[in-house]
Every structure is written in structure tokens, then in C-alpha cells.
Amino acid sequence: MIAWDLTVFYRRGDTGGGQGLHGLSNSDSVVQAARDAARAAREWADRTGSTIKAVPGRLLINGVQGPIDLPGLDGSSSLDEVAAGAEDALHQWQVQQRPAVPEYESASAIEPEDDGTAPRSVSRGGELTVLWQDLAATAALEDVAAGATDDDLDAAENHTGYQWPDEVRELFQLQGGGIEIVPMFRLLSLDETLTTWDMWTQINDDLRERWPGGSAPDEAAIRSAPAGSPAEVFIPDL
């Protein structure tokens, strides 16, 4: 089963914008998930009286792969044609994520043991701001969007129903998303974070309805498992 999230760009009368759609595909095929997403986009356009722009939609697979371009949503291509290029596009995206290994290095090189003298970057409340300022001094943070206000963060916490760690609030106060501190990993804005949280929470609800009675994963046991353990569901408080 694949979860997909699609951003559609549209016109409606004299206005336009982007619309986020998401859903689940019963198949594990990326092609089928792309076809389902394209079909949902066209159904949404018909339902709302919108015209999808002739620019690629942005498709995200399972919340972590992509986004990849999905052209042809405006009707210039059939659903099969829209979906046909999705698998190749996702493959190319995955190739781009792989770090290049220099010829003189082994990809499976053994890491030296930590003797306690190596520098470590540990961010705690307040120290993150210092680290951020150090990055800014290297010109690594050009054109950073303004961060969230305390009111914005209070509203976000209320929306999720959880108290956020001080370091998380501090990070959103420092920046408004859209930048890459680590190559190929883009920081999300507060709005994007809430949209993603809503998407996965809804997917959780959808999955619970599909599991036979009494077979749903034990979320309490998943929360108490060691960090890095597999989880069958999204954990909202994480």
C-alpha cells in the first residue's frame, strides 16, 4: 500500500493557486499510485470547477520520497501516460539521493571508534540559535524566510494537541522553511509541517478502518520501543 500526496496547480475564474491532495493506493506499484493521484486531481477539478494548469504537479510518495514532477494533469495526457513516467522519475530521484563515494574510499569503510575527543554538535534550547548564527556567518543561510511567532507556534501546538520540545519551537522561530541545510533535505515551513501531520494522521484513521477488528498495531507498545524500531503506523506525538 502506497500513500501519495499531490500538489496541483490550478486556475479558478480570475484566481489560482496550489491545492494539496492525498490518498492511499491499495497497490504497492508507484505507477498505480500515480494513476490514482492523477485521477483524484481530475475529479477534484471537476468537483470544484477548477482548471488544472499545464505545469507539472508535484507528487510525494509515502511522505519521504520525492517530490517528483507529474506532468499532464491538465488533460493533455491520459491517466496511463501521466502514470507511465512516475516510476522512472522516482528512480531518478532515488539515484540523486545517493551520496557519491570517492574512488579511494570504500562505501563500507569501518568508522573509527569514538575516543571521546571528537567534536560533537548537540543542540539544546538556546544553543541552536548560536549554531544557526554560526551558519549564517558562513553565508549558508541566504534568503531565509522569516520564522514563526510564539502565537503561530502556540496555535500549531493546539492543532496537534501535543506540547512541542523547546528545540523544535526554536527551530521554527529561526526559519520559515524552504532551505537545505543538508543537501537534498529541505526544511519544512510550519504550515507544511502541519499539512504533513494532518495527512499522516488521516492516513492512520483510514488504515484503522481497514484493519480487521482487534488486529490494529498496539501504539502504546510502538511508543515504548527503542528509537529506530520499525513502526507500522504514524505516531502523531513524534
N, C-alpha and C positions, 0 to 999 in steps of 0.2 A: 504494500500500500504506500502510495506517494502523496505527500502533502505539497500543494503548489500555491504560490502567491504571485499574482499577476497585476502589474500596474498598466492600466490602459489610458491612453491619452485621447481626449475626445473634444468635440465641439457640441454646444447646445445653444441654438439661437446665436446671440452675439457674444456668448461667453464660452469658456472651455477650461480644461484643466486635466488633472490626472485622477484616476479612480482606482483604488485598490480592491482587488477581488481575491478570494482564496477558497480553497476547497480540497477535497480528498479524491484521489483516483484509486479505484479498487485494484488496479493493476500495478505491478512494480515496474512497468515499462515507462520510461521517460517520454517516449513518443505518445503513448496513450494519455499520460498526464498533460502533455502539451495540447493534445487534441481536446481534452476535457476543458482545459483552461480557455482555449480559443472559442469553443462552443459557449462557455459561460459568458465570455466577453460579448459575443454577438447577441446572446439572449438579454444581457444587461442593457445593451444599446437599444434593442427593440423595445424593451420594457420602459426605458426612461426617455425615449425619443431623442437619443444622442446619436451623433455621427462620429465613429472612431476615426481618428486622424491617420493619415497614411505615413505614420512613423512607427518604428518597432515598439511593441510592448516589451516590458521588462519582466522576465519570468524567473522566479526563485523556487528552487526545488528543495523540499524538506527543511526549509528555513536556513540552510547553511551553504547550499551550492548555487552559485550564480551571484547576481542576476545575469541572465543571458538575453540577447535580443530575440524577439519573436515577431518578425515582420509579417505583413499580410493580413493583420487582424481587421483592416478596413474593408475586407471583402474582395481585395484584388487577388487573393489566393484562396484556394479551397482549404477546408479544415485539414485534409490529408497533407496538402502542400505546406501548410503552416507548421504542422507537427513533424514533417519529414526531416527538417533541418535542426530540430531541437536536440536530438541525441548527439549529432556531430558538434553542435555549438557547445553543449555541456562538456563533451570530451575535450574540446579545445580549451575551455575554461579550466578544467581539471589539470591539463598539461601546464597551463600558465602558473598554476599554484605551486608546482613542484620546484623547490629550490635547486638552483644549479649547483652541482658538485664539481669543484675544480679537479682536473685530471690527476693532480698529485695527491688528492685526498681520497680516502675510501668513504663511501656512503655509510659504511657500518663501523667507522672508526670507534674505538673504545674511548669513552670520556675519562679524563684523569680523575682520580679520587679528590674530593674536596678536603683540603687540609686545613680549612678554616681561615686561610689568608686571602682567598679570592674575594674581590668586592661584590657586594650583593645590593640589589635595589629593592628595598622593602618600603612600600608606601603606607603610611598611616595618616590619620586625619591631620591636615596641615602640611605634612611633608610632601604630599602630592603637589601642592601649589609650588613648592620650592623646585621640585623636579620639573614641573611644567615651565617655570620661569627659566630654568637652565636650558630646556629645549628651545624656548623662544629666543634665547640669546644666540643660538646657532642658526637662526633664520629657518628652522624646520617647521615653524608654525605660521607661515604666511597666510593671510586671508582666512583666519579662523573665525567662524561665525560666533556671535555673542552667545554666552551661556545662559542657562535658565536662572530665573529668580527664585527666591525662597518660596514665594506664593506658587510659582509653577511646580516646584518640587513637592510642596505640600499637597497640591491638587493631584499630582501623579501618584503619590503615596496613597491618598484616599481612594483613587481609582482602583489601585491594585489590592487595597486592604492590608498591606504589609508595611512595616517600618523599614526604610532602606538604611543600609550602613552609611556612616558619615562619609566614607571614602567615595561611595557611589554618588552621593549628593554633591560632593566636592568636584568630582569629575564633570558632572553635568553643568556645574556653575562655571567651570573653566572654559567650556567649549560647547558649540551648538551642533556638532556632528559634521559629517561630510568630508573628514580629512583622514589620511592614512598615516598613523604613527609608525606602524609596522607595515611594510609593503604588502598589498593585496588584502589588508584587513582594515575596512573603513569603519570609523566610529559612527555610531548612530546618534541622531538627534533625540531629544526627549520624546517628541511626537512619534518618531519612527520606532522607538523602543516600546512605547505604549501600544502602537499598532501591531507590532510583532507579538507582544504579550497577549493582546486580545485574540490574535489569530490562533496562537497555540492553545490558549485557554478554550476557545471554541472547538478546536480540533479534539482536545481532551473530552469535552462534552459529547461530541459526535462519536468518539471511539467508545465511550462508556455505554452508549445506546446500542452499539453493535456487539459488544461482548455478551455472551450468554450469562444468565443470572449466576452470580457467585464466582465468576471467573476473572473479574477485573483485577488488575495488579493491586497489591497492598501498598498504597502510597506511604503509609507510616513506615513500613519496612524499607522502602526505597530511600526515604529521607535519612534513615538511621544507618544506611550502608556507608562504607568508606568512600571518600572522594574518588571520583573516577570510575565507580562501578556502573555497569550498564543500567539504564532506566527505560522501562517500557512506555512511560508516559512523560509528558512535560510536567515539571514541578513548579507551580506558579510562584512560590516564595523564593525560588532560586533565580 
